[in-house]
């Protein structure tokens, strides 16, 4: 079995196979969930706490190298809460 590409969670710093993580990108300055968005991607675990931590630390801005607006509705992508 070949190694799956790994990505780092913006929230907790854990490395995990890409398929285990949620991917976000910036669409006209708005943080948007999507696996096929063009440009840079930021990843989090599928845990709401990681998303909240990424928002609090402005990790999305850092990883995406731009200022993104985070809408609270994005939390609905996390199903553990
Ligand atoms: Zn995480």
PDB file of the backbone (N, CA, C, O) and the ligand in Angstrom, with CONECT records:
HET     ZN  A 101       1
ATOM      1  N   UNK A   1       0.846  -1.201   0.000  1.00  0.00           N
ATOM      2  CA  UNK A   1       0.000   0.000   0.000  1.00  0.00           C
ATOM      3  C   UNK A   1       0.876   1.244   0.000  1.00  0.00           C
ATOM      4  O   UNK A   1       1.794   1.357   0.813  1.00  0.00           O
ATOM      5  N   UNK A   2       0.609   2.154  -0.882  1.00  0.00           N
ATOM      6  CA  UNK A   2       1.402   3.375  -0.923  1.00  0.00           C
ATOM      7  C   UNK A   2       0.893   4.353   0.127  1.00  0.00           C
ATOM      8  O   UNK A   2      -0.283   4.342   0.490  1.00  0.00           O
ATOM      9  N   UNK A   3       1.777   5.178   0.595  1.00  0.00           N
ATOM     10  CA  UNK A   3       1.408   6.137   1.627  1.00  0.00           C
ATOM     11  C   UNK A   3       0.484   7.208   1.060  1.00  0.00           C
ATOM     12  O   UNK A   3       0.745   7.777   0.000  1.00  0.00           O
ATOM     13  N   UNK A   4      -0.588   7.469   1.777  1.00  0.00           N
ATOM     14  CA  UNK A   4      -1.491   8.540   1.361  1.00  0.00           C
ATOM     15  C   UNK A   4      -0.839   9.873   1.701  1.00  0.00           C
ATOM     16  O   UNK A   4      -0.089   9.962   2.673  1.00  0.00           O
ATOM     17  N   UNK A   5      -1.114  10.907   0.915  1.00  0.00           N
ATOM     18  CA  UNK A   5      -0.557  12.216   1.243  1.00  0.00           C
ATOM     19  C   UNK A   5      -1.084  12.697   2.593  1.00  0.00           C
ATOM     20  O   UNK A   5      -2.273  12.583   2.892  1.00  0.00           O
ATOM     21  N   UNK A   6      -0.187  13.229   3.385  1.00  0.00           N
ATOM     22  CA  UNK A   6      -0.593  13.705   4.706  1.00  0.00           C
ATOM     23  C   UNK A   6      -0.683  15.222   4.721  1.00  0.00           C
ATOM     24  O   UNK A   6       0.040  15.921   4.010  1.00  0.00           O
ATOM     25  N   UNK A   7      -1.589  15.704   5.550  1.00  0.00           N
ATOM     26  CA  UNK A   7      -1.749  17.141   5.718  1.00  0.00           C
ATOM     27  C   UNK A   7      -1.792  17.430   7.216  1.00  0.00           C
ATOM     28  O   UNK A   7      -2.050  16.542   8.028  1.00  0.00           O
ATOM     29  N   UNK A   8      -1.538  18.675   7.560  1.00  0.00           N
ATOM     30  CA  UNK A   8      -1.480  19.069   8.959  1.00  0.00           C
ATOM     31  C   UNK A   8      -2.736  19.840   9.336  1.00  0.00           C
ATOM     32  O   UNK A   8      -3.146  20.762   8.630  1.00  0.00           O
ATOM     33  N   UNK A   9      -3.340  19.458  10.447  1.00  0.00           N
ATOM     34  CA  UNK A   9      -4.515  20.163  10.953  1.00  0.00           C
ATOM     35  C   UNK A   9      -4.117  21.552  11.436  1.00  0.00           C
ATOM     36  O   UNK A   9      -3.166  21.699  12.204  1.00  0.00           O
ATOM     37  N   UNK A  10      -4.844  22.564  10.986  1.00  0.00           N
ATOM     38  CA  UNK A  10      -4.526  23.934  11.387  1.00  0.00           C
ATOM     39  C   UNK A  10      -4.824  24.135  12.872  1.00  0.00           C
ATOM     40  O   UNK A  10      -4.225  24.992  13.521  1.00  0.00           O
ATOM     41  N   UNK A  11      -5.750  23.341  13.404  1.00  0.00           N
ATOM     42  CA  UNK A  11      -6.167  23.521  14.797  1.00  0.00           C
ATOM     43  C   UNK A  11      -5.201  22.913  15.785  1.00  0.00           C
ATOM     44  O   UNK A  11      -4.733  23.600  16.693  1.00  0.00           O
ATOM     45  N   UNK A  12      -4.889  21.633  15.627  1.00  0.00           N
ATOM     46  CA  UNK A  12      -4.103  20.943  16.649  1.00  0.00           C
ATOM     47  C   UNK A  12      -2.719  20.533  16.177  1.00  0.00           C
ATOM     48  O   UNK A  12      -1.910  20.063  16.976  1.00  0.00           O
ATOM     49  N   UNK A  13      -2.432  20.703  14.888  1.00  0.00           N
ATOM     50  CA  UNK A  13      -1.104  20.382  14.388  1.00  0.00           C
ATOM     51  C   UNK A  13      -0.888  18.910  14.102  1.00  0.00           C
ATOM     52  O   UNK A  13       0.217  18.516  13.730  1.00  0.00           O
ATOM     53  N   UNK A  14      -1.917  18.083  14.266  1.00  0.00           N
ATOM     54  CA  UNK A  14      -1.805  16.658  13.990  1.00  0.00           C
ATOM     55  C   UNK A  14      -1.674  16.436  12.485  1.00  0.00           C
ATOM     56  O   UNK A  14      -2.344  17.091  11.686  1.00  0.00           O
ATOM     57  N   UNK A  15      -0.806  15.509  12.117  1.00  0.00           N
ATOM     58  CA  UNK A  15      -0.716  15.129  10.710  1.00  0.00           C
ATOM     59  C   UNK A  15      -1.588  13.913  10.477  1.00  0.00           C
ATOM     60  O   UNK A  15      -1.611  12.988  11.288  1.00  0.00           O
ATOM     61  N   UNK A  16      -2.306  13.919   9.366  1.00  0.00           N
ATOM     62  CA  UNK A  16      -3.221  12.822   9.085  1.00  0.00           C
ATOM     63  C   UNK A  16      -3.381  12.685   7.580  1.00  0.00           C
ATOM     64  O   UNK A  16      -3.151  13.639   6.837  1.00  0.00           O
ATOM     65  N   UNK A  17      -3.778  11.497   7.128  1.00  0.00           N
ATOM     66  CA  UNK A  17      -4.059  11.351   5.699  1.00  0.00           C
ATOM     67  C   UNK A  17      -5.091  12.382   5.259  1.00  0.00           C
ATOM     68  O   UNK A  17      -6.044  12.678   5.980  1.00  0.00           O
ATOM     69  N   UNK A  18      -4.886  12.910   4.084  1.00  0.00           N
ATOM     70  CA  UNK A  18      -5.738  13.968   3.555  1.00  0.00           C
ATOM     71  C   UNK A  18      -7.220  13.600   3.654  1.00  0.00           C
ATOM     72  O   UNK A  18      -8.058  14.455   3.943  1.00  0.00           O
ATOM     73  N   UNK A  19      -7.539  12.331   3.415  1.00  0.00           N
ATOM     74  CA  UNK A  19      -8.944  11.915   3.370  1.00  0.00           C
ATOM     75  C   UNK A  19      -9.620  12.032   4.733  1.00  0.00           C
ATOM     76  O   UNK A  19     -10.847  12.088   4.817  1.00  0.00           O
ATOM     77  N   UNK A  20      -8.814  12.068   5.809  1.00  0.00           N
ATOM     78  CA  UNK A  20      -9.405  12.151   7.148  1.00  0.00           C
ATOM     79  C   UNK A  20      -9.720  13.580   7.549  1.00  0.00           C
ATOM     80  O   UNK A  20     -10.388  13.821   8.554  1.00  0.00           O
ATOM     81  N   UNK A  21      -9.237  14.523   6.761  1.00  0.00           N
ATOM     82  CA  UNK A  21      -9.341  15.921   7.160  1.00  0.00           C
ATOM     83  C   UNK A  21     -10.342  16.668   6.293  1.00  0.00           C
ATOM     84  O   UNK A  21     -10.669  16.241   5.185  1.00  0.00           O
ATOM     85  N   UNK A  22     -10.816  17.774   6.809  1.00  0.00           N
ATOM     86  CA  UNK A  22     -11.659  18.665   6.015  1.00  0.00           C
ATOM     87  C   UNK A  22     -10.774  19.717   5.372  1.00  0.00           C
ATOM     88  O   UNK A  22      -9.849  20.239   5.994  1.00  0.00           O
ATOM     89  N   UNK A  23     -11.069  20.017   4.127  1.00  0.00           N
ATOM     90  CA  UNK A  23     -10.246  20.996   3.412  1.00  0.00           C
ATOM     91  C   UNK A  23     -11.023  22.296   3.229  1.00  0.00           C
ATOM     92  O   UNK A  23     -12.224  22.304   2.961  1.00  0.00           O
ATOM     93  N   UNK A  24     -10.300  23.370   3.383  1.00  0.00           N
ATOM     94  CA  UNK A  24     -10.880  24.699   3.167  1.00  0.00           C
ATOM     95  C   UNK A  24      -9.992  25.493   2.229  1.00  0.00           C
ATOM     96  O   UNK A  24      -8.781  25.287   2.152  1.00  0.00           O
ATOM     97  N   UNK A  25     -10.625  26.392   1.530  1.00  0.00           N
ATOM     98  CA  UNK A  25      -9.891  27.326   0.701  1.00  0.00           C
ATOM     99  C   UNK A  25     -10.518  28.696   0.834  1.00  0.00           C
ATOM    100  O   UNK A  25     -11.528  28.872   1.517  1.00  0.00           O
ATOM    101  N   UNK A  26      -9.913  29.657   0.179  1.00  0.00           N
ATOM    102  CA  UNK A  26     -10.440  31.006   0.191  1.00  0.00           C
ATOM    103  C   UNK A  26     -11.105  31.295  -1.149  1.00  0.00           C
ATOM    104  O   UNK A  26     -10.481  31.162  -2.202  1.00  0.00           O
ATOM    105  N   UNK A  27     -12.356  31.685  -1.103  1.00  0.00           N
ATOM    106  CA  UNK A  27     -13.071  32.082  -2.312  1.00  0.00           C
ATOM    107  C   UNK A  27     -13.457  33.539  -2.152  1.00  0.00           C
ATOM    108  O   UNK A  27     -14.385  33.875  -1.416  1.00  0.00           O
ATOM    109  N   UNK A  28     -12.740  34.393  -2.846  1.00  0.00           N
ATOM    110  CA  UNK A  28     -12.967  35.834  -2.750  1.00  0.00           C
ATOM    111  C   UNK A  28     -12.959  36.313  -1.296  1.00  0.00           C
ATOM    112  O   UNK A  28     -13.782  37.132  -0.888  1.00  0.00           O
ATOM    113  N   UNK A  29     -12.015  35.781  -0.534  1.00  0.00           N
ATOM    114  CA  UNK A  29     -11.838  36.232   0.835  1.00  0.00           C
ATOM    115  C   UNK A  29     -12.722  35.560   1.860  1.00  0.00           C
ATOM    116  O   UNK A  29     -12.684  35.902   3.042  1.00  0.00           O
ATOM    117  N   UNK A  30     -13.516  34.606   1.414  1.00  0.00           N
ATOM    118  CA  UNK A  30     -14.415  33.900   2.318  1.00  0.00           C
ATOM    119  C   UNK A  30     -13.920  32.470   2.485  1.00  0.00           C
ATOM    120  O   UNK A  30     -13.703  31.758   1.504  1.00  0.00           O
ATOM    121  N   UNK A  31     -13.743  32.058   3.741  1.00  0.00           N
ATOM    122  CA  UNK A  31     -13.321  30.683   3.984  1.00  0.00           C
ATOM    123  C   UNK A  31     -14.436  29.742   3.524  1.00  0.00           C
ATOM    124  O   UNK A  31     -15.593  29.895   3.916  1.00  0.00           O
ATOM    125  N   UNK A  32     -14.072  28.776   2.694  1.00  0.00           N
ATOM    126  CA  UNK A  32     -15.061  27.912   2.056  1.00  0.00           C
ATOM    127  C   UNK A  32     -14.585  26.469   2.136  1.00  0.00           C
ATOM    128  O   UNK A  32     -13.428  26.173   1.839  1.00  0.00           O
ATOM    129  N   UNK A  33     -15.468  25.584   2.530  1.00  0.00           N
ATOM    130  CA  UNK A  33     -15.124  24.165   2.568  1.00  0.00           C
ATOM    131  C   UNK A  33     -15.234  23.576   1.173  1.00  0.00           C
ATOM    132  O   UNK A  33     -16.195  23.837   0.449  1.00  0.00           O
ATOM    133  N   UNK A  34     -14.249  22.785   0.810  1.00  0.00           N
ATOM    134  CA  UNK A  34     -14.335  22.148  -0.492  1.00  0.00           C
ATOM    135  C   UNK A  34     -13.051  21.452  -0.858  1.00  0.00           C
ATOM    136  O   UNK A  34     -11.965  22.002  -0.682  1.00  0.00           O
ATOM    137  N   UNK A  35     -13.167  20.272  -1.356  1.00  0.00           N
ATOM    138  CA  UNK A  35     -12.000  19.468  -1.671  1.00  0.00           C
ATOM    139  C   UNK A  35     -11.353  19.875  -2.983  1.00  0.00           C
ATOM    140  O   UNK A  35     -10.182  19.581  -3.221  1.00  0.00           O
ATOM    141  N   UNK A  36     -12.109  20.546  -3.826  1.00  0.00           N
ATOM    142  CA  UNK A  36     -11.606  20.805  -5.177  1.00  0.00           C
ATOM    143  C   UNK A  36     -11.420  22.290  -5.459  1.00  0.00           C
ATOM    144  O   UNK A  36     -11.280  22.697  -6.612  1.00  0.00           O
ATOM    145  N   UNK A  37     -11.418  23.108  -4.391  1.00  0.00           N
ATOM    146  CA  UNK A  37     -11.230  24.532  -4.603  1.00  0.00           C
ATOM    147  C   UNK A  37      -9.819  24.795  -5.117  1.00  0.00           C
ATOM    148  O   UNK A  37      -8.870  24.149  -4.673  1.00  0.00           O
ATOM    149  N   UNK A  38      -9.675  25.716  -6.028  1.00  0.00           N
ATOM    150  CA  UNK A  38      -8.338  26.046  -6.519  1.00  0.00           C
ATOM    151  C   UNK A  38      -7.535  26.808  -5.470  1.00  0.00           C
ATOM    152  O   UNK A  38      -8.093  27.362  -4.523  1.00  0.00           O
ATOM    153  N   UNK A  39      -6.259  26.824  -5.650  1.00  0.00           N
ATOM    154  CA  UNK A  39      -5.403  27.603  -4.765  1.00  0.00           C
ATOM    155  C   UNK A  39      -4.984  26.826  -3.532  1.00  0.00           C
ATOM    156  O   UNK A  39      -5.097  25.601  -3.479  1.00  0.00           O
ATOM    157  N   UNK A  40      -4.503  27.557  -2.551  1.00  0.00           N
ATOM    158  CA  UNK A  40      -3.995  26.933  -1.343  1.00  0.00           C
ATOM    159  C   UNK A  40      -5.137  26.322  -0.547  1.00  0.00           C
ATOM    160  O   UNK A  40      -6.268  26.806  -0.588  1.00  0.00           O
ATOM    161  N   UNK A  41      -4.829  25.264   0.170  1.00  0.00           N
ATOM    162  CA  UNK A  41      -5.833  24.623   1.013  1.00  0.00           C
ATOM    163  C   UNK A  41      -5.369  24.599   2.458  1.00  0.00           C
ATOM    164  O   UNK A  41      -4.177  24.486   2.744  1.00  0.00           O
ATOM    165  N   UNK A  42      -6.339  24.709   3.370  1.00  0.00           N
ATOM    166  CA  UNK A  42      -6.065  24.553   4.793  1.00  0.00           C
ATOM    167  C   UNK A  42      -6.905  23.375   5.289  1.00  0.00           C
ATOM    168  O   UNK A  42      -8.035  23.176   4.844  1.00  0.00           O
ATOM    169  N   UNK A  43      -6.349  22.611   6.197  1.00  0.00           N
ATOM    170  CA  UNK A  43      -7.019  21.389   6.630  1.00  0.00           C
ATOM    171  C   UNK A  43      -7.247  21.409   8.129  1.00  0.00           C
ATOM    172  O   UNK A  43      -6.454  21.969   8.886  1.00  0.00           O
ATOM    173  N   UNK A  44      -8.345  20.789   8.548  1.00  0.00           N
ATOM    174  CA  UNK A  44      -8.540  20.518   9.970  1.00  0.00           C
ATOM    175  C   UNK A  44      -9.047  19.094  10.130  1.00  0.00           C
ATOM    176  O   UNK A  44      -9.572  18.496   9.191  1.00  0.00           O
ATOM    177  N   UNK A  45      -8.880  18.561  11.341  1.00  0.00           N
ATOM    178  CA  UNK A  45      -9.515  17.301  11.702  1.00  0.00           C
ATOM    179  C   UNK A  45     -11.030  17.484  11.606  1.00  0.00           C
ATOM    180  O   UNK A  45     -11.531  18.603  11.497  1.00  0.00           O
ATOM    181  N   UNK A  46     -11.733  16.380  11.648  1.00  0.00           N
ATOM    182  CA  UNK A  46     -13.191  16.456  11.621  1.00  0.00           C
ATOM    183  C   UNK A  46     -13.733  16.640  13.035  1.00  0.00           C
ATOM    184  O   UNK A  46     -14.676  15.964  13.446  1.00  0.00           O
ATOM    185  N   UNK A  47     -13.138  17.540  13.751  1.00  0.00           N
ATOM    186  CA  UNK A  47     -13.571  17.834  15.122  1.00  0.00           C
ATOM    187  C   UNK A  47     -13.789  19.334  15.229  1.00  0.00           C
ATOM    188  O   UNK A  47     -12.958  20.134  14.800  1.00  0.00           O
ATOM    189  N   UNK A  48     -14.918  19.693  15.806  1.00  0.00           N
ATOM    190  CA  UNK A  48     -15.246  21.112  15.906  1.00  0.00           C
ATOM    191  C   UNK A  48     -14.200  21.876  16.711  1.00  0.00           C
ATOM    192  O   UNK A  48     -13.930  23.046  16.441  1.00  0.00           O
ATOM    193  N   UNK A  49     -13.619  21.213  17.692  1.00  0.00           N
ATOM    194  CA  UNK A  49     -12.641  21.895  18.533  1.00  0.00           C
ATOM    195  C   UNK A  49     -11.434  22.346  17.709  1.00  0.00           C
ATOM    196  O   UNK A  49     -10.843  23.390  17.982  1.00  0.00           O
ATOM    197  N   UNK A  50     -11.082  21.564  16.718  1.00  0.00           N
ATOM    198  CA  UNK A  50      -9.942  21.947  15.872  1.00  0.00           C
ATOM    199  C   UNK A  50     -10.298  23.158  15.010  1.00  0.00           C
ATOM    200  O   UNK A  50      -9.474  24.048  14.800  1.00  0.00           O
ATOM    201  N   UNK A  51     -11.515  23.177  14.521  1.00  0.00           N
ATOM    202  CA  UNK A  51     -11.961  24.328  13.744  1.00  0.00           C
ATOM    203  C   UNK A  51     -11.929  25.586  14.604  1.00  0.00           C
ATOM    204  O   UNK A  51     -11.425  26.629  14.185  1.00  0.00           O
ATOM    205  N   UNK A  52     -12.478  25.471  15.818  1.00  0.00           N
ATOM    206  CA  UNK A  52     -12.530  26.647  16.698  1.00  0.00           C
ATOM    207  C   UNK A  52     -11.132  27.118  17.062  1.00  0.00           C
ATOM    208  O   UNK A  52     -10.867  28.317  17.151  1.00  0.00           O
ATOM    209  N   UNK A  53     -10.251  26.165  17.267  1.00  0.00           N
ATOM    210  CA  UNK A  53      -8.879  26.528  17.611  1.00  0.00           C
ATOM    211  C   UNK A  53      -8.192  27.215  16.422  1.00  0.00           C
ATOM    212  O   UNK A  53      -7.440  28.176  16.587  1.00  0.00           O
ATOM    213  N   UNK A  54      -8.469  26.700  15.234  1.00  0.00           N
ATOM    214  CA  UNK A  54      -7.876  27.303  14.037  1.00  0.00           C
ATOM    215  C   UNK A  54      -8.373  28.735  13.852  1.00  0.00           C
ATOM    216  O   UNK A  54      -7.611  29.616  13.453  1.00  0.00           O
ATOM    217  N   UNK A  55      -9.648  28.961  14.141  1.00  0.00           N
ATOM    218  CA  UNK A  55     -10.196  30.312  14.023  1.00  0.00           C
ATOM    219  C   UNK A  55      -9.564  31.224  15.074  1.00  0.00           C
ATOM    220  O   UNK A  55      -9.158  32.346  14.771  1.00  0.00           O
ATOM    221  N   UNK A  56      -9.486  30.732  16.311  1.00  0.00           N
ATOM    222  CA  UNK A  56      -8.976  31.553  17.411  1.00  0.00           C
ATOM    223  C   UNK A  56      -7.524  31.946  17.188  1.00  0.00           C
ATOM    224  O   UNK A  56      -7.115  33.048  17.552  1.00  0.00           O
ATOM    225  N   UNK A  57      -6.753  31.064  16.600  1.00  0.00           N
ATOM    226  CA  UNK A  57      -5.323  31.346  16.402  1.00  0.00           C
ATOM    227  C   UNK A  57      -5.048  31.991  15.050  1.00  0.00           C
ATOM    228  O   UNK A  57      -3.894  32.225  14.689  1.00  0.00           O
ATOM    229  N   UNK A  58      -6.119  32.279  14.302  1.00  0.00           N
ATOM    230  CA  UNK A  58      -5.997  32.813  12.946  1.00  0.00           C
ATOM    231  C   UNK A  58      -5.159  31.907  12.060  1.00  0.00           C
ATOM    232  O   UNK A  58      -4.447  32.366  11.167  1.00  0.00           O
ATOM    233  N   UNK A  59      -5.257  30.632  12.323  1.00  0.00           N
ATOM    234  CA  UNK A  59      -4.472  29.665  11.560  1.00  0.00           C
ATOM    235  C   UNK A  59      -4.857  29.616  10.095  1.00  0.00           C
ATOM    236  O   UNK A  59      -4.007  29.389   9.234  1.00  0.00           O
ATOM    237  N   UNK A  60      -6.127  29.826   9.808  1.00  0.00           N
ATOM    238  CA  UNK A  60      -6.545  29.802   8.405  1.00  0.00           C
ATOM    239  C   UNK A  60      -5.856  30.924   7.630  1.00  0.00           C
ATOM    240  O   UNK A  60      -5.392  30.722   6.508  1.00  0.00           O
ATOM    241  N   UNK A  61      -5.797  32.092   8.234  1.00  0.00           N
ATOM    242  CA  UNK A  61      -5.125  33.219   7.570  1.00  0.00           C
ATOM    243  C   UNK A  61      -3.668  32.873   7.288  1.00  0.00           C
ATOM    244  O   UNK A  61      -3.134  33.171   6.219  1.00  0.00           O
ATOM    245  N   UNK A  62      -3.043  32.242   8.267  1.00  0.00           N
ATOM    246  CA  UNK A  62      -1.619  31.937   8.153  1.00  0.00           C
ATOM    247  C   UNK A  62      -1.382  30.925   7.029  1.00  0.00           C
ATOM    248  O   UNK A  62      -0.514  31.113   6.178  1.00  0.00           O
ATOM    249  N   UNK A  63      -2.171  29.851   7.046  1.00  0.00           N
ATOM    250  CA  UNK A  63      -1.949  28.781   6.075  1.00  0.00           C
ATOM    251  C   UNK A  63      -2.349  29.225   4.668  1.00  0.00           C
ATOM    252  O   UNK A  63      -1.693  28.878   3.685  1.00  0.00           O
ATOM    253  N   UNK A  64      -3.409  29.979   4.587  1.00  0.00           N
ATOM    254  CA  UNK A  64      -3.887  30.407   3.264  1.00  0.00           C
ATOM    255  C   UNK A  64      -3.157  31.664   2.781  1.00  0.00           C
ATOM    256  O   UNK A  64      -3.325  32.094   1.640  1.00  0.00           O
ATOM    257  N   UNK A  65      -2.351  32.239   3.662  1.00  0.00           N
ATOM    258  CA  UNK A  65      -1.573  33.429   3.341  1.00  0.00           C
ATOM    259  C   UNK A  65      -2.443  34.560   2.830  1.00  0.00           C
ATOM    260  O   UNK A  65      -2.071  35.296   1.916  1.00  0.00           O
ATOM    261  N   UNK A  66      -3.594  34.677   3.436  1.00  0.00           N
ATOM    262  CA  UNK A  66      -4.469  35.800   3.128  1.00  0.00           C
ATOM    263  C   UNK A  66      -5.468  35.919   4.271  1.00  0.00           C
ATOM    264  O   UNK A  66      -5.626  34.999   5.074  1.00  0.00           O
ATOM    265  N   UNK A  67      -6.127  37.045   4.329  1.00  0.00           N
ATOM    266  CA  UNK A  67      -7.133  37.243   5.366  1.00  0.00           C
ATOM    267  C   UNK A  67      -8.457  36.688   4.864  1.00  0.00           C
ATOM    268  O   UNK A  67      -8.966  37.105   3.824  1.00  0.00           O
ATOM    269  N   UNK A  68      -9.004  35.746   5.616  1.00  0.00           N
ATOM    270  CA  UNK A  68     -10.266  35.150   5.209  1.00  0.00           C
ATOM    271  C   UNK A  68     -11.336  35.423   6.267  1.00  0.00           C
ATOM    272  O   UNK A  68     -11.057  35.477   7.465  1.00  0.00           O
ATOM    273  N   UNK A  69     -12.544  35.591   5.795  1.00  0.00           N
ATOM    274  CA  UNK A  69     -13.690  35.748   6.678  1.00  0.00           C
ATOM    275  C   UNK A  69     -14.223  34.355   6.993  1.00  0.00           C
ATOM    276  O   UNK A  69     -14.462  33.550   6.093  1.00  0.00           O
ATOM    277  N   UNK A  70     -14.406  34.082   8.286  1.00  0.00           N
ATOM    278  CA  UNK A  70     -14.900  32.770   8.704  1.00  0.00           C
ATOM    279  C   UNK A  70     -16.345  32.909   9.155  1.00  0.00           C
ATOM    280  O   UNK A  70     -16.627  33.568  10.155  1.00  0.00           O
ATOM    281  N   UNK A  71     -17.238  32.303   8.433  1.00  0.00           N
ATOM    282  CA  UNK A  71     -18.653  32.361   8.807  1.00  0.00           C
ATOM    283  C   UNK A  71     -18.959  31.226   9.776  1.00  0.00           C
ATOM    284  O   UNK A  71     -18.463  30.110   9.623  1.00  0.00           O
ATOM    285  N   UNK A  72     -19.784  31.527  10.776  1.00  0.00           N
ATOM    286  CA  UNK A  72     -20.051  30.534  11.818  1.00  0.00           C
ATOM    287  C   UNK A  72     -20.765  29.308  11.262  1.00  0.00           C
ATOM    288  O   UNK A  72     -20.698  28.228  11.851  1.00  0.00           O
ATOM    289  N   UNK A  73     -21.446  29.469  10.135  1.00  0.00           N
ATOM    290  CA  UNK A  73     -22.136  28.330   9.536  1.00  0.00           C
ATOM    291  C   UNK A  73     -21.213  27.208   9.115  1.00  0.00           C
ATOM    292  O   UNK A  73     -21.660  26.079   8.914  1.00  0.00           O
ATOM    293  N   UNK A  74     -19.921  27.504   8.979  1.00  0.00           N
ATOM    294  CA  UNK A  74     -18.970  26.466   8.605  1.00  0.00           C
ATOM    295  C   UNK A  74     -18.905  25.367   9.649  1.00  0.00           C
ATOM    296  O   UNK A  74     -18.534  24.234   9.343  1.00  0.00           O
ATOM    297  N   UNK A  75     -19.261  25.697  10.874  1.00  0.00           N
ATOM    298  CA  UNK A  75     -19.231  24.692  11.939  1.00  0.00           C
ATOM    299  C   UNK A  75     -20.143  23.516  11.628  1.00  0.00           C
ATOM    300  O   UNK A  75     -19.964  22.427  12.174  1.00  0.00           O
ATOM    301  N   UNK A  76     -21.117  23.727  10.755  1.00  0.00           N
ATOM    302  CA  UNK A  76     -22.044  22.642  10.410  1.00  0.00           C
ATOM    303  C   UNK A  76     -21.364  21.526   9.643  1.00  0.00           C
ATOM    304  O   UNK A  76     -21.941  20.450   9.484  1.00  0.00           O
ATOM    305  N   UNK A  77     -20.144  21.757   9.162  1.00  0.00           N
ATOM    306  CA  UNK A  77     -19.413  20.688   8.482  1.00  0.00           C
ATOM    307  C   UNK A  77     -18.864  19.667   9.480  1.00  0.00           C
ATOM    308  O   UNK A  77     -18.398  18.592   9.100  1.00  0.00           O
ATOM    309  N   UNK A  78     -18.927  20.020  10.738  1.00  0.00           N
ATOM    310  CA  UNK A  78     -18.389  19.122  11.768  1.00  0.00           C
ATOM    311  C   UNK A  78     -19.564  18.434  12.443  1.00  0.00           C
ATOM    312  O   UNK A  78     -20.530  19.076  12.855  1.00  0.00           O
ATOM    313  N   UNK A  79     -19.463  17.150  12.543  1.00  0.00           N
ATOM    314  CA  UNK A  79     -20.614  16.373  12.987  1.00  0.00           C
ATOM    315  C   UNK A  79     -20.423  15.775  14.369  1.00  0.00           C
ATOM    316  O   UNK A  79     -21.244  14.974  14.818  1.00  0.00           O
ATOM    317  N   UNK A  80     -19.349  16.155  15.049  1.00  0.00           N
ATOM    318  CA  UNK A  80     -19.075  15.508  16.337  1.00  0.00           C
ATOM    319  C   UNK A  80     -19.720  16.238  17.507  1.00  0.00           C
ATOM    320  O   UNK A  80     -19.633  15.775  18.644  1.00  0.00           O
ATOM    321  N   UNK A  81     -20.363  17.365  17.250  1.00  0.00           N
ATOM    322  CA  UNK A  81     -20.902  18.128  18.376  1.00  0.00           C
ATOM    323  C   UNK A  81     -22.404  17.920  18.510  1.00  0.00           C
ATOM    324  O   UNK A  81     -23.028  18.488  19.407  1.00  0.00           O
TER     325      UNK A  81
HETATM  326 ZN    ZN A 101      -6.902  18.741  14.681  1.00  0.00          ZN
END
